[in-house]
């Protein structure tokens, strides 16, 4: 990623020491493996279903929504829905 102006704490680069201390999934206790494996699949999405898409938005919009915490993509969806209620598309 070029010229990242803000450090993304959810996607940081691991140091050599952190990599050395890391464990594989198989090294985890069996109870934790089971718990993590059960979270692998989400249930069926409740209506109305959302459609996965790729969209380009300005970095300041993305940063502002991400800074508001978890659920930022849902808040973008809600903001666009509100905009559609208040405006007519030509």
CORNORSUL-V683248 format. One line per field, one symbol per residue. ss: DSSP state (~ for helix, > for strand, _ for the rest). phi: phi as a letter, one per 20 degrees, with the letter a starting at -180 (. if undefined). A space follows every 10 residues. Layout:
ss = ???
phi = ???
This chain:
ss = __________ _____~~~~~ ~___~~~__~ ~~~~~~~~__ __________ ________~~ ~~~~~~~___ _~~~~~~~~~ ~~~~~~____
phi = .elffcfefe beefefffff efdegfefgg ffgfffffef defffffffe dfbdbdcfff fffffffeog nfffffgfff fffffecdef
